[in-house]
Amino acid sequence: MKAEEFADIRESVRALAAKFPGTYWREVDRERRYPTAFVKALTEAGMLAVLIPEEYGGSGLGIGAAAAILEEIHKSGGNGAACHAQMYTMGTILRHGNPTQKARWLPKIAKGELRLQAFGVTEPTAGTDTTAIRTTAVRQGNDRYVVNGQKVWTSRAEHSDLMLLLARTTPRAEVAKKTDGLSVFVVDMRDGLKRGLSIRPIRTMINHATTEVFFDNLEIPADHLIGEEGKGFRYILDGMNAERILIASECIGDARWFIATATEYAKNRVVFGRPIGQNQGVQFPIAKAYAQSEAAALMVREATHLYDAHEPCGPQANMAKLLAADASWAAADMCLQTHGGFGFAEEYDVERKFRETRLYQIAPISTNLILSYVAEHVLGLPRSY
């Protein structure tokens, strides 16, 4: 068996996660509260700065290390959704920001003085059709842009200091390709809340701290533009590959938690004088979930290796997210079925994790859209409508 990648990091995450047991996560979930203590502990341990180069105060590691951290959080029964965006939005600044921007923001993010956890892309009328977004950023003079529009499903906006924002800087009717004319900015939300930015929480099935964000003549300094004006779609795609990989890693962690939890319960739950795990009707679904999750983990590993090597990885990142999300959902269903009625009891944590992992069938991208992407862009099938 291949040695575990990033074994030292995984061990550190497990030790930290042990300080935040199920009782902590149940309370946070019940109260729909942001897990501030957990995020603070991760920050102080340097885990949220794992991708930041050493010269800016981080660890300078690749996305494989970040994936290991998030997988272990979920495998330990926690939820990395409160902080995972800082890891995948980081890549846009790291790969496309200029030296001045990196020096301005990265050291403070590494120290925990700034949080970069909000990703403003999706809009109510555009959904996953990113090129159809209507939020605009209009250049005013040499020193600023003025932003107007709305974003939705912008998670953690209330708990972030900075937002990575995608806005249209050239009207869609004036560009040769619909992917042109989109630009990426870093928005200082602390300042923005005083002059044109507002946030409205969206209450959901799970404790995901997601929101709608509104921009009303919000002025952004021109030097907050990342890369070239009009080239932001390419930058965002690169960040989305990282997002797919890291979310897939969380799904693998969830699957492994469900499998371990179901296995332990099946060994110890005695009915009619013997453990229920002695019955093949209980054994087989657990074994199948295990095989499915291990296969998905191989695709996640392949995607991380390609990303860290700066190789094209769109198909692998998308398939990793698809397979891992399916594996975690299958494992969740199996775990709940294994527990029977007790699976609905809060104290077992199964119902909470069940709700949390269901999200990844539809977010950050629907599994159906991934299938469409694979069909069209990998297999060359006609575009569906």
C-alpha positions in Angstrom: 0.0 0.0 0.0 1.3 3.4 -0.9 2.5 5.5 2.0 0.1 8.3 3.0 0.9 11.6 1.4 1.6 14.5 3.7 1.5 12.2 6.8 2.9 14.8 9.1 0.4 17.4 8.1 -2.5 14.9 8.4 -1.4 13.9 11.9 -1.3 17.6 12.9 -4.8 18.2 11.5 -6.1 15.1 13.4 -4.6 16.4 16.6 -6.2 19.8 16.2 -9.5 18.4 15.1 -9.7 16.3 18.2 -10.0 19.5 20.2 -13.3 20.2 18.3 -15.4 17.0 18.8 -18.9 16.3 17.7 -20.4 18.3 20.6 -18.7 21.5 19.3 -20.0 21.0 15.7 -23.5 20.1 16.9 -23.7 23.3 18.9 -22.4 25.4 16.0 -24.8 23.8 13.6 -27.8 24.0 15.9 -27.2 27.8 16.4 -26.2 28.4 12.8 -23.1 30.0 14.2 -19.7 30.5 12.4 -17.1 28.2 13.9 -14.8 31.1 14.9 -12.8 29.1 17.5 -12.0 26.4 14.9 -11.0 28.8 12.2 -8.8 30.7 14.7 -7.1 27.5 15.7 -6.4 26.5 12.0 -5.1 30.0 11.4 -2.8 29.9 14.4 -1.5 26.5 13.3 -0.6 28.0 9.9 -2.9 25.6 8.0 -4.8 28.3 6.2 -1.5 29.8 5.0 -0.2 26.5 3.5 -0.3 27.8 -0.1 1.3 31.2 0.7 5.0 31.3 -0.2 7.5 31.4 2.6 8.7 34.9 1.7 5.2 36.1 2.7 4.9 34.1 5.9 3.3 30.9 4.6 4.4 27.3 4.1 4.9 27.5 0.4 3.3 24.1 -0.3 1.1 23.0 -3.1 -2.6 22.3 -3.4 -1.9 18.6 -2.4 -1.1 19.8 1.1 -4.2 21.9 1.2 -6.3 19.0 0.0 -4.8 16.8 2.8 -5.8 19.4 5.4 -9.4 19.6 4.3 -9.8 15.9 3.8 -8.6 15.3 7.4 -10.9 17.9 8.8 -13.9 16.2 7.3 -12.6 12.7 8.0 -12.4 13.8 11.7 -16.1 14.8 11.7 -15.6 18.5 11.2 -16.4 20.8 8.3 -13.9 22.9 6.4 -16.5 24.9 4.5 -15.9 27.8 6.9 -12.4 28.4 5.6 -11.8 26.4 2.4 -12.4 29.4 0.2 -9.3 31.1 1.5 -7.3 28.3 0.0 -8.8 28.2 -3.4 -9.2 32.0 -3.9 -5.6 32.3 -2.8 -4.5 30.8 -6.1 -5.8 33.7 -8.1 -3.6 36.2 -6.2 -0.6 33.8 -6.2 -0.7 33.0 -9.9 -2.0 36.3 -11.3 -1.4 39.1 -8.7 1.6 41.4 -9.1 4.4 41.7 -6.5 2.9 44.8 -4.9 -0.4 43.1 -4.4 1.1 40.0 -3.0 3.2 42.1 -0.5 0.1 44.1 0.5 -2.2 41.2 1.3 -0.4 37.8 1.7 1.6 38.5 4.9 -1.5 39.7 6.7 -3.5 36.7 5.5 -0.7 34.4 6.6 -0.7 35.9 10.1 -4.5 35.8 10.3 -4.8 39.6 10.3 -6.9 39.4 7.2 -9.4 36.8 6.0 -9.9 36.1 2.3 -12.9 33.8 2.2 -15.5 35.4 0.0 -15.7 34.6 -3.7 -18.1 36.8 -5.6 -18.9 35.2 -8.9 -22.4 33.6 -9.1 -25.4 35.9 -9.7 -29.2 35.3 -9.5 -29.9 35.6 -13.2 -26.6 33.9 -14.4 -26.1 30.9 -12.2 -23.2 28.8 -13.5 -23.3 30.7 -16.8 -20.5 32.9 -15.6 -20.2 34.8 -18.9 -23.7 36.1 -18.4 -23.0 38.0 -15.2 -24.4 41.6 -15.0 -22.3 43.1 -12.2 -20.2 45.9 -13.8 -17.0 47.6 -12.9 -16.7 50.9 -14.8 -13.3 52.7 -14.9 -13.4 56.2 -13.5 -10.3 58.2 -14.3 -6.9 56.5 -13.6 -7.4 55.6 -10.0 -10.7 53.7 -9.5 -13.5 51.5 -10.7 -17.2 51.9 -9.8 -19.1 48.6 -9.2 -22.8 48.0 -9.4 -24.6 44.7 -9.3 -25.5 41.7 -7.1 -23.9 38.4 -6.2 -25.6 35.4 -4.6 -24.4 32.3 -2.8 -21.4 34.3 -1.7 -20.5 32.3 1.4 -18.7 33.7 4.4 -19.0 37.3 3.2 -20.0 38.3 6.8 -16.8 36.7 8.1 -14.3 37.8 5.5 -12.2 41.0 5.2 -11.5 40.6 1.5 -13.5 39.4 -1.4 -12.4 38.1 -4.8 -14.9 39.7 -7.2 -15.6 38.9 -10.9 -17.3 41.8 -12.8 -17.8 42.8 -16.4 -15.5 45.7 -17.4 -16.5 45.6 -21.1 -20.2 45.1 -22.1 -20.8 41.7 -23.5 -22.1 43.2 -26.8 -18.7 44.8 -27.4 -16.5 41.8 -27.1 -15.6 39.2 -29.7 -15.8 36.3 -27.3 -18.3 36.2 -24.5 -15.5 35.1 -22.1 -13.7 38.4 -22.8 -14.4 41.6 -20.9 -14.5 40.1 -17.4 -12.1 41.2 -14.7 -11.1 40.1 -11.3 -10.7 42.5 -8.3 -9.9 42.2 -4.6 -12.5 44.1 -2.7 -11.8 45.4 0.9 -15.1 44.6 2.4 -14.4 46.4 5.7 -14.2 49.6 3.7 -16.9 48.7 1.3 -19.6 48.2 4.0 -19.3 51.9 4.7 -19.9 53.1 1.2 -22.0 51.0 -1.2 -21.6 47.3 -0.2 -24.3 45.5 1.7 -24.8 41.9 2.7 -28.0 39.8 3.3 -27.7 36.4 4.9 -29.5 33.4 3.2 -30.7 30.8 5.7 -30.2 27.3 4.3 -30.5 23.6 5.1 -27.0 23.6 6.6 -24.9 26.0 8.5 -23.0 27.4 5.5 -23.0 31.1 6.3 -24.0 32.0 2.7 -25.3 35.4 1.6 -26.4 37.8 -1.1 -24.1 40.8 -1.7 -25.2 44.1 -3.3 -23.0 46.7 -4.9 -24.3 50.3 -5.2 -21.7 52.6 -6.8 -19.0 50.9 -4.8 -15.6 52.5 -5.6 -12.6 50.1 -5.8 -9.0 51.4 -6.2 -7.7 50.6 -9.7 -4.7 48.9 -8.2 -7.0 46.2 -6.8 -7.4 44.8 -10.3 -5.8 41.4 -10.5 -3.9 40.8 -13.8 -5.1 42.3 -17.0 -8.4 44.0 -17.4 -10.8 41.8 -19.4 -8.8 38.6 -18.8 -10.5 37.6 -15.6 -12.5 34.7 -16.9 -9.3 32.7 -17.4 -8.1 33.6 -13.9 -11.3 32.4 -12.4 -11.3 29.1 -14.3 -7.9 28.4 -12.9 -9.3 29.2 -9.4 -12.3 27.0 -10.1 -10.0 24.0 -10.8 -8.5 24.5 -7.4 -12.0 24.8 -5.9 -13.1 21.5 -7.5 -10.0 19.7 -6.2 -10.4 21.0 -2.6 -14.1 20.3 -2.4 -13.5 16.8 -3.8 -11.0 16.3 -1.0 -13.6 17.3 1.6 -15.9 14.8 0.0 -13.3 12.0 0.3 -13.0 13.0 4.0 -16.7 12.8 4.5 -16.9 9.4 2.8 -14.2 8.1 5.0 -16.0 9.4 8.1 -19.2 7.8 7.1 -17.6 4.5 6.3 -15.6 4.4 9.6 -18.7 5.5 11.6 -20.9 2.8 9.9 -18.3 0.1 10.3 -17.9 0.8 14.0 -21.6 0.9 14.6 -22.1 -2.3 12.7 -19.5 -4.1 14.8 -21.1 -3.0 18.1 -24.8 -2.8 17.4 -26.2 -6.2 18.5 -29.7 -7.3 17.4 -31.1 -10.8 17.7 -28.0 -11.9 19.6 -25.3 -10.9 17.1 -23.7 -7.7 15.6 -25.6 -6.4 12.6 -22.3 -6.2 10.7 -22.4 -10.0 10.6 -25.2 -9.7 8.0 -24.2 -9.4 4.4 -27.1 -7.0 3.9 -25.2 -4.6 6.1 -21.6 -5.6 5.1 -22.0 -5.2 1.4 -23.2 -1.6 1.2 -20.3 -0.6 3.5 -17.8 -2.5 1.4 -19.2 -1.0 -1.8 -19.0 2.6 -0.4 -15.4 1.9 0.6 -14.5 0.8 -2.9 -16.2 3.7 -4.4 -14.5 6.3 -2.2 -11.0 4.8 -2.7 -11.5 4.9 -6.5 -12.6 8.6 -6.3 -9.6 9.4 -4.1 -7.3 8.2 -6.9 -8.8 10.8 -9.3 -8.5 13.5 -6.6 -4.8 12.6 -6.2 -4.3 12.8 -10.0 -5.9 16.2 -10.2 -3.8 17.6 -7.4 -0.6 16.4 -9.0 -1.5 18.0 -12.3 -2.5 21.2 -10.7 0.7 21.5 -8.6 2.7 20.7 -11.8 1.0 23.6 -13.5 -0.4 21.2 -16.1 -3.9 21.4 -17.6 -6.2 19.7 -15.2 -9.8 20.8 -16.1 -11.1 17.3 -16.9 -9.4 15.7 -13.9 -10.5 18.4 -11.5 -14.1 18.2 -12.6 -14.1 14.4 -12.6 -12.6 14.4 -9.2 -15.3 16.6 -7.8 -18.0 14.5 -9.6 -16.7 11.1 -8.4 -15.9 12.3 -4.9 -19.3 14.0 -4.4 -21.1 10.8 -5.6 -18.9 8.7 -3.3 -19.6 10.8 -0.2 -23.3 10.9 -0.9 -23.4 7.1 -1.4 -21.5 6.7 1.8 -23.8 9.1 3.7 -26.9 7.2 2.5 -25.3 3.9 3.5 -24.3 5.2 7.0 -27.8 6.5 7.7 -29.3 3.2 6.6 -26.8 1.3 8.8 -27.8 3.3 11.8 -31.5 3.1 11.2 -33.5 5.3 13.5 -30.4 6.3 15.5 -29.1 8.0 12.3 -31.7 10.7 12.7 -30.6 11.4 16.3 -28.4 14.5 16.6 -25.9 13.0 19.0 -24.6 10.5 16.4 -23.6 13.3 14.0 -24.8 11.3 11.0 -27.7 13.5 10.2 -25.5 16.7 10.3 -22.9 15.2 8.1 -25.6 13.8 5.9 -27.0 17.3 5.3 -23.5 18.8 4.8 -22.3 16.3 2.2 -25.5 16.5 0.2 -24.6 20.1 -0.7 -21.7 18.9 -2.9 -24.1 17.3 -5.4 -25.1 20.8 -6.4 -22.3 23.1 -5.2 -20.0 24.7 -6.1 -21.2 23.1 -9.4 -23.9 20.6 -10.1 -22.9 17.1 -10.9 -25.1 17.4 -14.0 -23.0 20.3 -15.3 -19.9 18.3 -14.8 -21.3 15.5 -16.9 -22.2 18.0 -19.6 -18.6 19.4 -19.5 -17.1 15.9 -19.8 -19.5 15.0 -22.6 -18.8 18.1 -24.6 -15.2 19.1 -23.8 -13.6 15.6 -23.2 -15.6 13.3 -25.4 -16.4 15.8 -28.1 -20.1 15.1 -28.1 -22.4 17.8 -29.5 -23.2 20.7 -27.1 -26.5 20.1 -25.3 -29.2 22.7 -24.8 
